[in-house]
Amino acid sequence: MSLKEVLEELKQEAITKISESDSLAQLNEIRIQILGKKGSMTEVLRGMKDLTPEMRPVVGSLANEIRDVLSEHLEGKKAELELKAMNKALAEETIDVTLPGKTIKTGNSHILTQTMQEIEDIFLGLGYKIVEGYEVEQDEYNFERMNLPKDHPARDMQDSFYITEELLLRTHTSPVQARTMEKHDFSQGPLRMISPGKVFRRDNDDATHSHQFHQIEGLVIDEHITMGDLKGTLEVLLKKMFGEERNIRLRPSYFPFTEPSVEVDISCFKCGGKGCNVCKHTGWIEILGAGVVHPRVLEMSGIDSTKYSGFAFGLGPDRVAMLRYGVNDIRYFYQNDVRFLNQFNVKG
Ligand code: FA5
């Protein structure tokens, strides 16, 4: 067989091998076998030295031609196999976008936050502003300006955590009254505010007492404000919170910063007033302390008590939430047990 014929045969064989190969690795193997340094093509071309000088360029150019043809076939097959591999991978990695996704647990507001926000919304609707106070408060504002001078016996009802003699964790939200009153400009209209926040007392923790709890202070100051305005406002609040059919009752009480002072009860929402374990068989549930602002409190904050009067109240949202949701121990609110807290996940 002449060298030319050998080359032609090699070409045909190589083309068949290339077209039959079914992986990139195999194709690479074939390329080395034919065109590599020790490949069959190189082997054949070594025989060129035995050719006549006239035949050498003829066979040489044929060899180049064959090399080009085979390179083309190799490239073509390579592209074909790469495409096949990519399509296979795409088919295997297909994502079904209709499958349900992983649900992410987002948590929810604490039930006390939800309760306070609900109360805030009611008062915003009545035209009140929301004021924030300081949790670390001066004795001056927590007690003195609330008409509780040093050595006043009523200070015993609200024993505090002192940081220094003059600095303490506030025992109620009432100091926000003084801080707001002293800044208020009556030429801009009456003062109507609520102030929600944390308060602290040296109470022994039990089912209805916590050393840290919440209060929402309310204060309205204008000309001619009376106890009637207080009653009407609280009626709106408590009916919205506990139901339209609730009645409210004011009982005389004592706070140094209000005169007269009252405790406010609502008719029991469980038994409707007949008497049950929730209302301790009285038909009524105590919900907040309130009263007409003491003239001395107004004067100490620079307000003319002969012209202006006002009402104030202090509500315990922890107790409101306990009553509304039948929680029988206030400490559950502060134990961060998700089994308890998740019950109030409004998002479900
Ligand atoms: C006061 O703190 C007054 N500053 C409220 C007030 C404001 C009266 C304005 C008049 C005018 P009292 O100590 O009663 O009042 O507390 C008010 C409410 O806070 C109570 O009705 C109760 O709901 C809640 N509370 C009091 N102590 C605790 C406690 N240890 N744990 C949980 N809630 C409490």
Boltz pocket constraint, residues with backbone or C-beta under 6 A from the ligand:
constraints:
  - pocket:
      binder: B
      contacts: [[A, 157], [A, 171], [A, 172], [A, 173], [A, 174], [A, 201], [A, 203], [A, 208], [A, 209], [A, 210], [A, 211], [A, 212], [A, 213], [A, 214], [A, 215], [A, 218], [A, 255], [A, 258], [A, 262], [A, 286], [A, 287], [A, 288], [A, 289], [A, 290], [A, 291], [A, 312], [A, 313], [A, 314], [A, 315], [A, 316], [A, 317], [A, 318], [A, 319], [A, 330]]
      max_distance: 6.0
